[in-house]
Amino acid sequence: MSSSARFSLHIYPAPLQWLALALLAGAGGQLLRFLEVPAGQFLGPMLVAIMFGVCGASIRLHRYAFKLGQGCIGILVAHSMTLAVLVSIAQSWPMMLFATVVTVSLSALVGLALVWMGIPASTAAWGTSPGAASAIVLMADEYGADSRVVATMQYVRVVCVVMIGALVSNLLEAPVGGSEVHAADVALQSFGLLHLGLTIVTLLIGVALGNRLPAGALLMPLMLGGALQISGLLHITLPSWLLAIAYGTIGCYVGLRFDRMTVKYVWRRLPAMILGALLMIALCALSAWLLAAVLNKDFLSIYLATSPGGLDTMAIIAVDTHSDVGLVLAMQTLRLFAVILTGAFVARLIIRLGSYRRITL
């Protein structure tokens, strides 16, 4: 057996790959949690899974496992959705709409910059769309873009967003371990197998109802759980071990999408993708700083709300750092629908502008 084959994981039986992934992902998540890294139980498994994917692992998490993980995050966030939070969101809708327009506009500018750096216009347009990665990849494929490159651009940005979000949280000395403490508080308030069972039933129903909607596996359990909790019909119970599994599932699903063939395919364009992701994150951070100063709100909450990551990852960091979860979730949700509704128009605009520049040159 050659040395290169020895380090290719696909030669090992699938059960052994699953066992190694579970042990290393769990250890990675617990290590980062011990080091008080925000969203460490998500970030650790994601980094381990990226290593597995690049090393040729043949295993893939089923999409329904990913949806159930998203549903757990939705139920967790639902516990924070009180009447006071809903009133605050209703009062802040002009600011949220403005921030959404700014983020989508910035993503279009970054997409145009990537076109000038040599990435095909259609691929750059869809690849820089902020958020809703899975939905964007499907839409990109329907409109003739290279879905492999679009998926890589989306998930490279997810990795950058998560790591920079954790770094920003540490620099701002935000309290960490919020999700575990939060889950413990919920369990203490309503401990019992009955409440846990009702919570899981709500989660499963929500995931089933949102199965065909963009980010519906997160949004439907959130809305259903929030409505039942506000009405007093449900006392949400999520033990810390269940949340750790949910975080690890989402992290492994994202990480395993990075395989060796995809990395080789986009290797020459990878520096431009990373630069584009960092530029987009920096521009969104600048807009968040301006919005926080104007609205007199904390920077971290605004940063997470405008950050070009996914609903689930931003919700995890927001809960873990005790940020304004309602604001983060509302702005991310609004941008999700804005991206889906305007994605084709923005893509056509970038393609037209990119073609015009090539003609003038």
C-alpha angles and dihedrals in degrees: 000000000000121000091246091053091048090060094047106097096202091079090066121082115269094241089056091049091050092049093049092046093049094049097044094041091050092047091047092050093048092047093054090044089053089050088051095240110164111251088005092152088060099037096048097054090043093056092046091049091050088055090050092048094050090046091059104261111176096204122102130185114240114250091239090060088055091049092051089051090052089048091056090053089049091052090047092052090045089066088064093051103100129158090260091055092049091051090050091051092049090052093049100050096112091056092046092050091049092049090050092053090048094051095047090047092050091050090053091052091050090048090053090049090053090052088057088050092059106268113131111263098237093047092047092049095053095035093059096047104125114241134340091082098175093046092046092052091052092047091047091054091051091052094050101258121138100266093196093060092040091052091048092049091049095049095041086058091047090055091048092047094050095047094044090044090055090047093050090049091053093046090052089047092234115179111259136203090054096141094052093045091044092051091048091052091050091049092050092050094052109012117171143093091255094060091042090051092049090048092052091047089052089049093051093047091048093050091048092050093047096043095111098036125091105263086351092139087066101033100047096052087045094052094040094045092044092050093048092047095048089049090051095241095114135041104200113228120185116163117212093246091059092050091049089054091048093050091047093048093053092045094049093046092054094042097049090058088073103086130168095252093053092048091050091047094054098030095111092049096041095094090054091048093050091045090050092049092049092046091051092048091049093050091048090048090052092050089047091053091052093046092048090052094048096043096037093233129136114277097227094059092047091045092053090044093054097034112118095237131109128282094248098048094046091046090053093052093043093053092042093053097040091243124156095288095182093054093045093048095045094050094044091049093048090050091047092060092041091054093048093047096044100031096100093045093049091046092052090047093052091046091051094048092045091051091048091054093050090051093050091049 
